Amino acid sequence: VWGDCLNAAHLRLISATLMPADGRGNESYWVKSSRAVFVATTEKLRDQDKLNTKNFFNYATNYPIREVESFYKNTKVAAIMNADAAETVMGVRSNLRAHSECLEFFAATDSPFSIRNWVSNENKDGWLFLSSP
């Protein structure tokens, strides 16, 4: 999934897919905040050339908030990822983890697969099967 996230708009679309609104179209604080943390974490790790699934989950959901609070400093989610708001952080992180754990099924690799690159490469031969529920 990281190979196709070229800009913030792509990240927002992926976060909205992973963390959808409820069945009535409402977006709770937890959903909006989880999406924002998803985008901020991914952008920051990408800018540091450290973006992979393990690092994403470590910063976004696993490491103690006091250890990663400085990572989020000067980002749009600095107020959310604040050690002084531990209960809020826990709720946002729990929601984010529950909705994005499917990303762990992607294999770790130095060159992530990109559908965009695969389709645009006319020299490659093969098939790509996509399915949706």
Disulfide bonds with the S-S distance in Angstrom:
none
